[in-house]
Amino acid sequence: MNRIAKLSVIAAFSSLAFAAIPHAQDAKMEWPAEIEQTVRDFKGDKFTVVDISTLSEQDQTRLWVERATAEQRAALQAAVNGNAELAAQLKAKNVEMGNIGGAQQGADGSLTIYMR
């Protein structure tokens, strides 16, 4: 009976560890904090435009861009339009403003704009 109890406890702890994995993945997919303000304040031309279809289907960035709410995307697009210099540079690269789905700031201050 003691062995059965030990196995039950081990099984319970193992299932808890696996249950935490999806939660950890969800945390990585959260919308970047204060990205709208970052985009609004962005200066310079150190930015990249990436189509999310070029990212693997399991890529965390692709997942959070695809799962962004309409309100999050609208706020981001408003922030881009609020930065006249950035908006002009994006339009010069024929970026459809309505297709902007996400953005991230790099450690070097560069900006990555993700297109849907």
N, C-alpha and C positions, 0 to 999 in steps of 0.2 A: 504494500500500500504506500509505503514511503517513496518508492520509485515513481509511482503514478503521480503522487503529489508534486514531486520535484519536476517531472516532465510537464505537468500542467502549468507550473509556475514559469518554467522556461518557455513554453509555448505562448503564455500570456505576454511575457516581456518581449518576445520576438514579434508578436503581432503589433505591439505598441510601437516598436521601432519602425516597422513597415508602414504603420498608419501615419507616422510623422513625415514620411517622404513627400506625399502630395502637398502637405502643408508647407514644407520647406520650398518646394517648387513654386507654389503660389506666391510666397514671399518674394522670390526673385522676379516675379512678373509684375510687381506693383509699378504703377505709373511713377516716373522719376519725380522726386520731391522738388517743388518749386521750379519745374522746367519752364513754365510759362514766363516767369520773371527772368530766368536765365536767357531765354530766347529774346525777350524784349530788350534786355541789356547788352546782347551780343554785339561786338564790334569787330570789324576786320573781315577777312575773306578766308579764314581757316575753317571751312565747313565742307562737308561731303554730303552728297545726296545718295541714298541707298534705297533701292526698290526691295521691299520685304520679300518679294517672290524669289529673290536671289539667295535668301537665307534658308537653311534647312527647316523642315517643318517642325523639328523639335527645338529649334533655337529659341532660347528664352526671350530674346528681344522681339523676335517675330510673334511669339505668343502674346506678349503684353501689348504689342501694337494692335494685333488683331482683336484682343479682348478689351481694348479701350472703349470707354463709353462715348456716346455722341457728345456729351457735355465736355469731356476731356479733350476730344479732338477739336471741338469748336473753340475752346479756350486756347488751345495751342495755335490754331490757325489765326485767331484774333491777335495773339502775341506776335506771330510772324508778321502779320499786317501792321502791327503797331511799331515794328522796327523797320522804318522806311528803307534804310540801307540794305538790310538783309532781304527784304521783300523784293527790292529792285534787282539784287544779284540773283535771286532765285528765278524771277521772271525772265531775266536775261538768259538763264539756262533752260528756259521753256518748262519750268516746273509748274504744274497745275496746283494752285494753292489749295483747292478743295480735296486734293488727294494726299495732303500731308497727314500722316497718321501717328507720328511720334517723333521725339527728338531726345538726344542724349548729349551731355557735355563730357568731353574727354578730360583726362587728367591734365593735359597740356593746354586746356582752354578751348580746344577746337570743338566744333559742333557737328553732330551727325543728324541729318534730317531723314526720317524714314517715310517712304511713300507707300501708299496702299494701292 
